[in-house]
Amino acid sequence: MKPRFLLDEHVNRAIQRQLRRLDPQIKVLAIGDPGTPPVGTLDPDILGWLEENGYILVTENRSTMPVHLSDHFAAGRHIPGVFWIRPGVGIGRIIEELNLIWFASTAGEYQDRLLFIPL
């Protein structure tokens, strides 16, 4: 199965639009889209949604999310993965990276992994 991405509410939505333009088969949602957690959802609830729905989180949240991830793992739970966007990286580079990840890998490769992108 190909990776699927959920952009958190602070990630530029242009990333979602451009990824879909590159390949309409890429599954990329953003918080607040139909069927996703609404804007303002707390981190623990987002982690639960990711686990239930098999989406990798793409985020810039390095302040609160690490604490909630630690609690999530301590409770014996899992996540499909988290990609933290490196500070100062342009959206074009993020789009290229996510497209490459989607094209060249499987979702299972990122299970319970926390990675900075670009890799």
VMD Tcl script that builds the backbone (N, CA, C; Angstrom):
set m [mol new atoms 357]
animate dup $m
set s [atomselect $m all]
$s set {name element resname resid chain x y z} {
  {N N MET 1 A 0.837 -1.178 0.000}
  {CA C MET 1 A 0.000 0.000 0.000}
  {C C MET 1 A 0.888 1.250 0.000}
  {N N LYS 2 A 0.505 2.236 -0.773}
  {CA C LYS 2 A 1.225 3.503 -0.847}
  {C C LYS 2 A 0.971 4.337 0.414}
  {N N PRO 3 A 1.953 5.166 0.781}
  {CA C PRO 3 A 1.729 6.071 1.914}
  {C C PRO 3 A 0.576 7.039 1.613}
  {N N ARG 4 A -0.139 7.379 2.677}
  {CA C ARG 4 A -1.191 8.400 2.603}
  {C C ARG 4 A -0.816 9.481 3.610}
  {N N PHE 5 A -1.088 10.731 3.275}
  {CA C PHE 5 A -0.630 11.847 4.096}
  {C C PHE 5 A -1.790 12.663 4.640}
  {N N LEU 6 A -1.645 13.098 5.896}
  {CA C LEU 6 A -2.547 14.069 6.508}
  {C C LEU 6 A -1.713 15.278 6.885}
  {N N LEU 7 A -2.028 16.427 6.289}
  {CA C LEU 7 A -1.336 17.668 6.615}
  {C C LEU 7 A -2.004 18.298 7.831}
  {N N ASP 8 A -1.191 18.716 8.803}
  {CA C ASP 8 A -1.814 19.366 9.945}
  {C C ASP 8 A -2.281 20.762 9.545}
  {N N GLU 9 A -3.013 21.404 10.422}
  {CA C GLU 9 A -3.676 22.655 10.051}
  {C C GLU 9 A -2.713 23.812 9.810}
  {N N HIS 10 A -1.453 23.677 10.189}
  {CA C HIS 10 A -0.482 24.758 10.003}
  {C C HIS 10 A 0.370 24.580 8.742}
  {N N VAL 11 A 0.209 23.466 8.054}
  {CA C VAL 11 A 0.971 23.208 6.829}
  {C C VAL 11 A 0.243 23.869 5.663}
  {N N ASN 12 A 0.994 24.519 4.807}
  {CA C ASN 12 A 0.458 25.235 3.660}
  {C C ASN 12 A -0.368 24.296 2.771}
  {N N ARG 13 A -1.617 24.658 2.532}
  {CA C ARG 13 A -2.521 23.826 1.731}
  {C C ARG 13 A -2.097 23.738 0.270}
  {N N ALA 14 A -1.217 24.622 -0.174}
  {CA C ALA 14 A -0.704 24.536 -1.539}
  {C C ALA 14 A 0.020 23.212 -1.744}
  {N N ILE 15 A 0.580 22.652 -0.684}
  {CA C ILE 15 A 1.251 21.353 -0.779}
  {C C ILE 15 A 0.250 20.291 -1.214}
  {N N GLN 16 A -0.916 20.309 -0.611}
  {CA C GLN 16 A -1.965 19.347 -0.962}
  {C C GLN 16 A -2.383 19.526 -2.431}
  {N N ARG 17 A -2.639 20.746 -2.833}
  {CA C ARG 17 A -3.078 21.005 -4.209}
  {C C ARG 17 A -2.026 20.569 -5.226}
  {N N GLN 18 A -0.775 20.897 -4.954}
  {CA C GLN 18 A 0.285 20.570 -5.907}
  {C C GLN 18 A 0.552 19.063 -5.986}
  {N N LEU 19 A 0.493 18.389 -4.851}
  {CA C LEU 19 A 0.671 16.933 -4.880}
  {C C LEU 19 A -0.424 16.276 -5.708}
  {N N ARG 20 A -1.641 16.725 -5.537}
  {CA C ARG 20 A -2.755 16.168 -6.313}
  {C C ARG 20 A -2.601 16.470 -7.799}
  {N N ARG 21 A -2.023 17.629 -8.133}
  {CA C ARG 21 A -1.776 17.962 -9.532}
  {C C ARG 21 A -0.709 17.055 -10.131}
  {N N LEU 22 A 0.329 16.775 -9.344}
  {CA C LEU 22 A 1.407 15.905 -9.820}
  {C C LEU 22 A 0.894 14.503 -10.129}
  {N N ASP 23 A 0.046 13.992 -9.233}
  {CA C ASP 23 A -0.511 12.655 -9.439}
  {C C ASP 23 A -1.820 12.552 -8.669}
  {N N PRO 24 A -2.935 12.504 -9.367}
  {CA C PRO 24 A -4.235 12.443 -8.703}
  {C C PRO 24 A -4.425 11.207 -7.814}
  {N N GLN 25 A -3.553 10.207 -7.955}
  {CA C GLN 25 A -3.678 9.005 -7.126}
  {C C GLN 25 A -3.111 9.198 -5.717}
  {N N ILE 26 A -2.323 10.248 -5.505}
  {CA C ILE 26 A -1.753 10.498 -4.175}
  {C C ILE 26 A -2.889 10.825 -3.211}
  {N N LYS 27 A -2.922 10.104 -2.113}
  {CA C LYS 27 A -3.920 10.360 -1.078}
  {C C LYS 27 A -3.314 11.359 -0.093}
  {N N VAL 28 A -3.775 12.599 -0.171}
  {CA C VAL 28 A -3.295 13.645 0.730}
  {C C VAL 28 A -4.490 14.465 1.188}
  {N N LEU 29 A -4.720 14.425 2.485}
  {CA C LEU 29 A -5.804 15.169 3.106}
  {C C LEU 29 A -5.198 16.214 4.037}
  {N N ALA 30 A -6.024 17.154 4.427}
  {CA C ALA 30 A -5.601 18.157 5.406}
  {C C ALA 30 A -6.632 18.208 6.522}
  {N N ILE 31 A -6.169 18.489 7.712}
  {CA C ILE 31 A -7.090 18.624 8.837}
  {C C ILE 31 A -8.145 19.661 8.464}
  {N N GLY 32 A -9.393 19.311 8.700}
  {CA C GLY 32 A -10.516 20.158 8.330}
  {C C GLY 32 A -11.209 19.706 7.057}
  {N N ASP 33 A -10.557 18.835 6.271}
  {CA C ASP 33 A -11.214 18.263 5.097}
  {C C ASP 33 A -12.325 17.317 5.558}
  {N N PRO 34 A -13.324 17.068 4.715}
  {CA C PRO 34 A -14.357 16.091 5.078}
  {C C PRO 34 A -13.732 14.739 5.438}
  {N N GLY 35 A -14.186 14.169 6.531}
  {CA C GLY 35 A -13.712 12.866 6.972}
  {C C GLY 35 A -12.437 12.899 7.796}
  {N N THR 36 A -11.889 14.090 8.028}
  {CA C THR 36 A -10.681 14.225 8.841}
  {C C THR 36 A -11.034 14.942 10.141}
  {N N PRO 37 A -10.105 14.973 11.093}
  {CA C PRO 37 A -10.379 15.742 12.305}
  {C C PRO 37 A -10.596 17.225 11.960}
  {N N PRO 38 A -11.491 17.883 12.667}
  {CA C PRO 38 A -11.718 19.307 12.404}
  {C C PRO 38 A -10.544 20.165 12.878}
  {N N VAL 39 A -10.440 21.359 12.303}
  {CA C VAL 39 A -9.439 22.320 12.742}
  {C C VAL 39 A -9.607 22.546 14.247}
  {N N GLY 40 A -8.497 22.571 14.965}
  {CA C GLY 40 A -8.536 22.764 16.410}
  {C C GLY 40 A -8.533 21.467 17.203}
  {N N THR 41 A -8.537 20.314 16.515}
  {CA C THR 41 A -8.504 19.024 17.201}
  {C C THR 41 A -7.208 18.893 17.994}
  {N N LEU 42 A -7.297 18.354 19.184}
  {CA C LEU 42 A -6.128 18.179 20.037}
  {C C LEU 42 A -5.221 17.074 19.496}
  {N N ASP 43 A -3.921 17.227 19.762}
  {CA C ASP 43 A -2.921 16.277 19.260}
  {C C ASP 43 A -3.245 14.818 19.574}
  {N N PRO 44 A -3.634 14.466 20.807}
  {CA C PRO 44 A -3.923 13.047 21.078}
  {C C PRO 44 A -5.037 12.491 20.186}
  {N N ASP 45 A -6.028 13.315 19.873}
  {CA C ASP 45 A -7.118 12.872 19.011}
  {C C ASP 45 A -6.657 12.719 17.561}
  {N N ILE 46 A -5.742 13.585 17.131}
  {CA C ILE 46 A -5.173 13.454 15.788}
  {C C ILE 46 A -4.383 12.153 15.691}
  {N N LEU 47 A -3.593 11.852 16.709}
  {CA C LEU 47 A -2.813 10.608 16.708}
  {C C LEU 47 A -3.730 9.392 16.638}
  {N N GLY 48 A -4.830 9.425 17.364}
  {CA C GLY 48 A -5.799 8.330 17.303}
  {C C GLY 48 A -6.399 8.195 15.912}
  {N N TRP 49 A -6.718 9.326 15.283}
  {CA C TRP 49 A -7.269 9.296 13.924}
  {C C TRP 49 A -6.258 8.695 12.957}
  {N N LEU 50 A -4.993 9.109 13.075}
  {CA C LEU 50 A -3.942 8.566 12.203}
  {C C LEU 50 A -3.862 7.054 12.339}
  {N N GLU 51 A -3.862 6.590 13.581}
  {CA C GLU 51 A -3.750 5.158 13.845}
  {C C GLU 51 A -4.931 4.390 13.241}
  {N N GLU 52 A -6.117 4.934 13.382}
  {CA C GLU 52 A -7.315 4.263 12.882}
  {C C GLU 52 A -7.427 4.297 11.356}
  {N N ASN 53 A -6.901 5.353 10.730}
  {CA C ASN 53 A -7.117 5.561 9.304}
  {C C ASN 53 A -5.888 5.334 8.429}
  {N N GLY 54 A -4.725 5.121 9.041}
  {CA C GLY 54 A -3.531 4.777 8.287}
  {C C GLY 54 A -2.891 5.909 7.499}
  {N N TYR 55 A -2.976 7.122 8.015}
  {CA C TYR 55 A -2.350 8.267 7.356}
  {C C TYR 55 A -1.105 8.694 8.119}
  {N N ILE 56 A -0.081 9.110 7.384}
  {CA C ILE 56 A 1.143 9.665 7.961}
  {C C ILE 56 A 0.917 11.161 8.170}
  {N N LEU 57 A 1.249 11.639 9.350}
  {CA C LEU 57 A 1.090 13.062 9.649}
  {C C LEU 57 A 2.266 13.852 9.080}
  {N N VAL 58 A 1.947 14.950 8.395}
  {CA C VAL 58 A 2.951 15.908 7.929}
  {C C VAL 58 A 2.716 17.172 8.744}
  {N N THR 59 A 3.728 17.578 9.518}
  {CA C THR 59 A 3.522 18.651 10.483}
  {C C THR 59 A 4.753 19.518 10.644}
  {N N GLU 60 A 4.536 20.680 11.204}
  {CA C GLU 60 A 5.618 21.557 11.626}
  {C C GLU 60 A 5.599 21.698 13.151}
  {N N ASN 61 A 4.697 20.989 13.809}
  {CA C ASN 61 A 4.494 21.098 15.255}
  {C C ASN 61 A 5.568 20.327 16.017}
  {N N ARG 62 A 6.599 21.039 16.406}
  {CA C ARG 62 A 7.663 20.425 17.203}
  {C C ARG 62 A 7.559 20.831 18.666}
  {N N SER 63 A 6.489 21.526 19.032}
  {CA C SER 63 A 6.376 21.968 20.423}
  {C C SER 63 A 5.515 21.021 21.255}
  {N N THR 64 A 4.296 20.758 20.836}
  {CA C THR 64 A 3.414 19.917 21.658}
  {C C THR 64 A 3.345 18.469 21.204}
  {N N MET 65 A 3.490 18.223 19.908}
  {CA C MET 65 A 3.298 16.870 19.387}
  {C C MET 65 A 4.259 15.845 19.994}
  {N N PRO 66 A 5.555 16.157 20.218}
  {CA C PRO 66 A 6.452 15.139 20.781}
  {C C PRO 66 A 5.987 14.574 22.125}
  {N N VAL 67 A 5.436 15.412 22.977}
  {CA C VAL 67 A 4.943 14.948 24.284}
  {C C VAL 67 A 3.787 13.981 24.085}
  {N N HIS 68 A 2.878 14.336 23.197}
  {CA C HIS 68 A 1.711 13.480 22.955}
  {C C HIS 68 A 2.103 12.175 22.263}
  {N N LEU 69 A 3.086 12.234 21.390}
  {CA C LEU 69 A 3.589 10.999 20.769}
  {C C LEU 69 A 4.181 10.070 21.812}
  {N N SER 70 A 4.932 10.613 22.728}
  {CA C SER 70 A 5.524 9.810 23.800}
  {C C SER 70 A 4.432 9.114 24.612}
  {N N ASP 71 A 3.397 9.852 24.966}
  {CA C ASP 71 A 2.268 9.272 25.710}
  {C C ASP 71 A 1.557 8.202 24.875}
  {N N HIS 72 A 1.404 8.465 23.596}
  {CA C HIS 72 A 0.728 7.532 22.680}
  {C C HIS 72 A 1.490 6.199 22.636}
  {N N PHE 73 A 2.810 6.281 22.462}
  {CA C PHE 73 A 3.639 5.076 22.423}
  {C C PHE 73 A 3.661 4.375 23.775}
  {N N ALA 74 A 3.707 5.147 24.869}
  {CA C ALA 74 A 3.734 4.568 26.217}
  {C C ALA 74 A 2.460 3.768 26.503}
  {N N ALA 75 A 1.372 4.150 25.856}
  {CA C ALA 75 A 0.100 3.441 26.021}
  {C C ALA 75 A 0.020 2.202 25.126}
  {N N GLY 76 A 1.128 1.891 24.423}
  {CA C GLY 76 A 1.147 0.707 23.562}
  {C C GLY 76 A 0.486 0.911 22.220}
  {N N ARG 77 A 0.282 2.163 21.847}
  {CA C ARG 77 A -0.378 2.461 20.573}
  {C C ARG 77 A 0.647 2.669 19.477}
  {N N HIS 78 A 0.176 2.808 18.260}
  {CA C HIS 78 A 1.047 2.932 17.101}
  {C C HIS 78 A 0.584 4.076 16.218}
  {N N ILE 79 A 1.469 4.472 15.301}
  {CA C ILE 79 A 1.130 5.481 14.295}
  {C C ILE 79 A 1.716 5.044 12.956}
  {N N PRO 80 A 1.107 5.465 11.855}
  {CA C PRO 80 A 1.658 5.153 10.543}
  {C C PRO 80 A 2.936 5.939 10.242}
  {N N GLY 81 A 3.243 6.944 11.051}
  {CA C GLY 81 A 4.452 7.746 10.881}
  {C C GLY 81 A 4.162 9.224 11.045}
  {N N VAL 82 A 5.230 9.975 11.292}
  {CA C VAL 82 A 5.147 11.433 11.360}
  {C C VAL 82 A 6.324 11.987 10.574}
  {N N PHE 83 A 6.029 12.926 9.686}
  {CA C PHE 83 A 7.064 13.657 8.959}
  {C C PHE 83 A 7.041 15.094 9.457}
  {N N TRP 84 A 8.132 15.493 10.097}
  {CA C TRP 84 A 8.275 16.879 10.525}
  {C C TRP 84 A 8.959 17.655 9.419}
  {N N ILE 85 A 8.377 18.771 9.020}
  {CA C ILE 85 A 8.985 19.631 8.006}
  {C C ILE 85 A 10.122 20.409 8.664}
  {N N ARG 86 A 11.296 20.318 8.054}
  {CA C ARG 86 A 12.452 21.065 8.566}
  {C C ARG 86 A 12.193 22.569 8.431}
  {N N PRO 87 A 12.619 23.341 9.430}
  {CA C PRO 87 A 12.430 24.804 9.354}
  {C C PRO 87 A 13.138 25.400 8.136}
  {N N GLY 88 A 12.487 26.364 7.510}
  {CA C GLY 88 A 13.095 27.106 6.420}
  {C C GLY 88 A 13.086 26.427 5.065}
  {N N VAL 89 A 12.456 25.273 4.959}
  {CA C VAL 89 A 12.411 24.562 3.679}
  {C C VAL 89 A 11.210 25.075 2.889}
  {N N GLY 90 A 11.436 25.386 1.621}
  {CA C GLY 90 A 10.367 25.879 0.769}
  {C C GLY 90 A 9.351 24.798 0.426}
  {N N ILE 91 A 8.130 25.232 0.095}
  {CA C ILE 91 A 7.084 24.240 -0.173}
  {C C ILE 91 A 7.384 23.401 -1.409}
  {N N GLY 92 A 8.105 23.971 -2.366}
  {CA C GLY 92 A 8.466 23.185 -3.555}
  {C C GLY 92 A 9.287 21.967 -3.185}
  {N N ARG 93 A 10.212 22.138 -2.272}
  {CA C ARG 93 A 11.060 21.015 -1.823}
  {C C ARG 93 A 10.236 19.988 -1.055}
  {N N ILE 94 A 9.286 20.448 -0.252}
  {CA C ILE 94 A 8.413 19.533 0.507}
  {C C ILE 94 A 7.541 18.733 -0.458}
  {N N ILE 95 A 7.015 19.400 -1.477}
  {CA C ILE 95 A 6.190 18.716 -2.479}
  {C C ILE 95 A 7.008 17.637 -3.189}
  {N N GLU 96 A 8.217 17.979 -3.608}
  {CA C GLU 96 A 9.091 16.994 -4.264}
  {C C GLU 96 A 9.358 15.801 -3.355}
  {N N GLU 97 A 9.643 16.073 -2.096}
  {CA C GLU 97 A 9.975 15.005 -1.146}
  {C C GLU 97 A 8.787 14.073 -0.915}
  {N N LEU 98 A 7.617 14.649 -0.673}
  {CA C LEU 98 A 6.429 13.814 -0.434}
  {C C LEU 98 A 6.064 13.015 -1.680}
  {N N ASN 99 A 6.208 13.616 -2.844}
  {CA C ASN 99 A 5.935 12.896 -4.084}
  {C C ASN 99 A 6.900 11.725 -4.244}
  {N N LEU 100 A 8.169 11.943 -3.962}
  {CA C LEU 100 A 9.162 10.870 -4.053}
  {C C LEU 100 A 8.864 9.765 -3.043}
  {N N ILE 101 A 8.537 10.149 -1.812}
  {CA C ILE 101 A 8.200 9.163 -0.775}
  {C C ILE 101 A 7.005 8.326 -1.231}
  {N N TRP 102 A 5.981 8.999 -1.758}
  {CA C TRP 102 A 4.791 8.281 -2.207}
  {C C TRP 102 A 5.140 7.326 -3.359}
  {N N PHE 103 A 5.922 7.804 -4.288}
  {CA C PHE 103 A 6.239 7.017 -5.484}
  {C C PHE 103 A 7.133 5.820 -5.164}
  {N N ALA 104 A 8.115 6.006 -4.281}
  {CA C ALA 104 A 9.189 5.017 -4.131}
  {C C ALA 104 A 9.112 4.161 -2.877}
  {N N SER 105 A 8.064 4.268 -2.100}
  {CA C SER 105 A 8.034 3.502 -0.852}
  {C C SER 105 A 6.643 2.952 -0.574}
  {N N THR 106 A 6.566 2.191 0.500}
  {CA C THR 106 A 5.281 1.664 0.956}
  {C C THR 106 A 4.955 2.264 2.311}
  {N N ALA 107 A 3.699 2.263 2.646}
  {CA C ALA 107 A 3.264 2.862 3.906}
  {C C ALA 107 A 3.918 2.187 5.109}
  {N N GLY 108 A 4.092 0.878 5.050}
  {CA C GLY 108 A 4.642 0.140 6.183}
  {C C GLY 108 A 6.060 0.540 6.560}
  {N N GLU 109 A 6.787 1.149 5.641}
  {CA C GLU 109 A 8.162 1.562 5.926}
  {C C GLU 109 A 8.238 2.648 7.000}
  {N N TYR 110 A 7.140 3.336 7.243}
  {CA C TYR 110 A 7.154 4.479 8.164}
  {C C TYR 110 A 6.419 4.203 9.474}
  {N N GLN 111 A 5.931 2.986 9.640}
  {CA C GLN 111 A 5.201 2.615 10.858}
  {C C GLN 111 A 6.023 2.972 12.097}
  {N N ASP 112 A 5.435 3.772 12.984}
  {CA C ASP 112 A 6.028 4.187 14.264}
  {C C ASP 112 A 7.337 4.965 14.101}
  {N N ARG 113 A 7.576 5.522 12.908}
  {CA C ARG 113 A 8.799 6.295 12.678}
  {C C ARG 113 A 8.497 7.784 12.677}
  {N N LEU 114 A 9.452 8.543 13.173}
  {CA C LEU 114 A 9.371 9.991 13.216}
  {C C LEU 114 A 10.558 10.517 12.422}
  {N N LEU 115 A 10.284 11.178 11.304}
  {CA C LEU 115 A 11.341 11.615 10.393}
  {C C LEU 115 A 11.208 13.090 10.064}
  {N N PHE 116 A 12.344 13.721 9.825}
  {CA C PHE 116 A 12.345 15.096 9.332}
  {C C PHE 116 A 12.444 15.058 7.821}
  {N N ILE 117 A 11.654 15.932 7.162}
  {CA C ILE 117 A 11.731 16.028 5.707}
  {C C ILE 117 A 12.105 17.457 5.327}
  {N N PRO 118 A 12.872 17.632 4.252}
  {CA C PRO 118 A 13.439 16.586 3.438}
  {C C PRO 118 A 14.348 15.665 4.254}
  {N N LEU 119 A 14.403 14.390 3.808}
  {CA C LEU 119 A 15.182 13.383 4.531}
  {C C LEU 119 A 16.654 13.697 4.528}
}
mol reanalyze $m
mol bondsrecalc $m
mol representation Tube
mol addrep $m
